[in-house]
Amino acid sequence: MTLSLARLIPGSLRQWHWISSALCLIGMLGFAITGITLNHAGVIPAVPQVTSVETTVPADLLAQLSEEEDVSSRVPRTLRSWLASEQRIYLPPTKQIEWSEEEIYLAMPQPGADAWLSLDLASGELIYEKTDRGWVAYFNDLHKGRDTGTAWRWFLDVFAVACVVFSMTGLLLLQKQALRRPSTWPMVGLGVLIPLLLILLFIH
């Protein structure tokens, strides 16, 4: 069946195998390393860096926000400009906010970090806090696809397809080499048996 499948695929198996391996190389290395860091997250030292800002929004800006007609859950441009120029807080224009008569609240989760902003529309009190958990947490979150956005999720899908192509063409190449290398299928079987035994014996 695998040989008939190979005939249906244009190009040689080796060509598909090396192309998919080239596409997957850095990604597979990255996922392997972050798999180790995720598995040992509890023993990897990490000191989160917390940035906090507590200030009062100027009365004229607060009045503009109170009169804002377009409460379409986007961060108002005037507020973004003031935060960037006065507080060095940069908010993406596409971030969605929770807007009520009393408060503007914005949650900003991102890989390896978390941030939030709250603005009291009555008093003008603004509180901003960001917690950065470091580069290891950043790459761990990329591994998990946590708070990474649409583009990265699409990359993960394409990367997964490339890994499937790499694995299947590798299997077909193993079949072609099996007659000359009798240890081929025992090694493949061992690769299946080891994780299966671990699941059955130690994961309950």
VENCOR-V260692 format. One record per pair of residues at least 12 apart in sequence whose C-alpha atoms are under 10 Angstrom apart, sorted by the first residue. I is the first residue (numbers start at 0). J is the second residue. D is the distance in whole Angstrom. If there is no record, write none. Layout:
[[I	J	D] [I	J	D]]
This chain:
[[1	167	9] [1	168	10] [1	170	9] [1	171	6] [1	172	10] [1	174	8] [1	175	10] [2	171	7] [2	172	10] [2	174	8] [2	175	9] [4	171	9] [5	167	10] [5	168	8] [5	171	7] [5	172	10] [11	168	10] [12	165	10] [12	167	10] [12	168	6] [12	169	8] [12	170	10] [12	171	8] [12	172	7] [13	165	10] [13	168	8] [13	169	8] [13	171	10] [13	172	8] [14	168	9] [15	161	10] [15	164	8] [15	165	7] [15	167	10] [15	168	7] [15	169	9] [16	161	10] [16	162	10] [16	164	7] [16	165	5] [16	166	8] [16	167	9] [16	168	6] [16	169	7] [16	170	10] [16	171	10] [16	172	9] [17	165	8] [17	168	9] [17	169	10] [18	161	9] [18	164	9] [18	165	8] [19	158	9] [19	160	9] [19	161	6] [19	162	7] [19	163	9] [19	164	6] [19	165	5] [19	166	9] [19	168	9] [20	161	8] [20	162	8] [20	164	9] [20	165	6] [20	166	9] [20	169	10] [21	161	10] [21	165	9] [22	158	8] [22	161	7] [22	162	9] [22	165	9] [23	157	10] [23	158	7] [23	159	9] [23	160	10] [23	161	7] [23	162	6] [23	164	10] [23	165	8] [24	162	10] [26	142	10] [26	155	9] [26	158	8] [26	159	10] [26	162	10] [27	158	9] [27	159	10] [27	162	8] [29	138	8] [29	139	10] [29	141	10] [29	142	8] [30	138	9] [30	139	9] [30	141	9] [30	142	6] [30	143	10] [31	142	9] [32	138	9] [32	139	9] [32	142	10] [33	135	8] [33	136	9] [33	137	10] [33	138	7] [33	139	6] [33	140	9] [33	141	9] [33	142	7] [33	143	9] [34	138	10] [34	139	8] [34	142	8] [34	143	10] [35	139	10] [36	135	7] [36	136	9] [36	138	9] [36	139	7] [37	135	9] [37	136	9] [37	138	10] [37	139	6] [37	140	9] [37	142	9] [37	143	9] [40	135	9] [40	136	9] [40	139	9] [43	135	9] [44	135	10] [45	132	7] [45	133	7] [45	134	9] [45	135	8] [45	136	9] [46	131	9] [46	132	7] [46	133	8] [47	111	10] [47	112	9] [47	129	10] [47	130	6] [47	131	5] [47	132	4] [47	133	7] [47	136	10] [48	112	9] [48	129	8] [48	130	6] [48	131	5] [48	132	6] [48	133	8] [49	112	10] [49	113	10] [49	114	9] [49	128	7] [49	129	6] [49	130	4] [49	131	6] [49	132	9] [50	114	9] [50	127	8] [50	128	6] [50	129	5] [50	130	6] [50	131	8] [51	114	10] [51	115	10] [51	116	10] [51	126	7] [51	127	6] [51	128	4] [51	129	7] [51	130	9] [52	86	8] [52	88	9] [52	116	9] [52	125	8] [52	126	6] [52	127	5] [52	128	6] [52	129	9] [53	86	10] [53	116	10] [53	117	10] [53	124	7] [53	125	6] [53	126	5] [53	127	6] [53	128	9] [54	86	9] [54	118	10] [54	123	8] [54	124	6] [54	125	5] [54	126	7] [54	127	9] [55	118	9] [55	119	9] [55	122	8] [55	123	5] [55	124	5] [55	125	6] [55	126	9] [56	78	9] [56	81	9] [56	82	9] [56	118	8] [56	119	9] [56	120	9] [56	122	9] [56	123	5] [56	124	6] [56	125	7] [57	81	9] [57	123	7] [57	124	10] [58	122	9] [58	123	7] [60	77	7] [60	78	7] [60	81	9] [60	123	9] [61	77	10] [61	78	9] [61	118	10] [61	119	9] [61	120	7] [61	121	8] [61	122	9] [61	123	6] [61	124	10] [62	120	9] [62	121	10] [62	123	10] [63	75	10] [63	77	8] [63	78	9] [64	77	8] [64	78	8] [64	103	10] [64	120	8] [65	100	8] [65	101	9] [65	120	7] [65	121	9] [70	96	9] [70	97	9] [70	98	7] [70	99	9] [71	95	8] [71	96	9] [71	97	10] [71	98	9] [72	93	9] [72	94	8] [72	95	5] [72	96	5] [72	97	6] [72	98	7] [72	103	10] [72	105	10] [73	91	9] [73	92	7] [73	93	6] [73	94	6] [73	95	5] [73	96	6] [73	97	9] [73	98	9] [73	105	10] [74	90	8] [74	91	8] [74	92	6] [74	93	7] [74	94	7] [74	95	7] [74	96	6] [74	97	9] [74	98	9] [74	103	9] [74	104	10] [74	105	8] [75	92	8] [75	96	10] [76	90	10] [76	92	8] [78	90	9] [79	91	8] [79	92	8] [86	127	10] [88	116	10] [88	127	9] [90	105	9] [90	107	9] [90	116	10] [91	107	9] [94	106	8] [94	107	8] [95	107	9] [96	116	9] [96	117	10] [97	117	10] [98	118	10] [98	120	10] [99	119	10] [99	120	9] [100	119	9] [100	120	7] [100	121	9] [101	118	9] [101	119	6] [101	120	5] [101	121	6] [101	122	9] [102	117	7] [102	118	6] [102	119	5] [102	120	5] [102	121	8] [102	122	10] [102	123	9] [102	124	10] [102	125	10] [103	116	8] [103	117	6] [103	118	5] [103	119	7] [103	120	7] [103	125	9] [104	116	6] [104	117	5] [104	118	6] [104	119	9] [104	125	10] [104	126	10] [104	127	10] [105	117	6] [105	118	9] [105	127	9] [107	128	10] [107	129	9] [107	146	9] [108	129	9] [108	130	10] [108	145	9] [108	146	6] [108	147	9] [109	131	9] [109	137	8] [109	140	8] [109	141	10] [109	145	7] [109	146	5] [109	147	6] [109	148	9] [110	131	9] [110	132	9] [110	133	10] [110	134	9] [110	136	7] [110	137	5] [110	138	7] [110	139	8] [110	140	5] [110	141	6] [110	142	10] [110	143	9] [110	144	8] [110	145	6] [110	146	6] [110	147	6] [110	148	10] [111	130	9] [111	131	6] [111	132	5] [111	133	6] [111	134	7] [111	135	8] [111	136	5] [111	137	4] [111	138	7] [111	139	8] [111	140	6] [111	141	8] [111	145	9] [111	146	9] [111	147	10] [112	129	7] [112	130	6] [112	131	4] [112	132	6] [112	133	8] [112	134	10] [112	136	8] [112	137	7] [112	140	9] [112	146	9] [113	128	8] [113	129	6] [113	130	5] [113	131	7] [113	132	8] [113	146	10] [114	127	7] [114	128	6] [114	129	4] [114	130	6] [114	131	9] [115	127	6] [115	128	6] [115	129	7] [115	130	9] [116	128	7] [116	129	9] [141	155	9] [142	155	9] [143	155	10] [170	187	9] [173	187	9]]
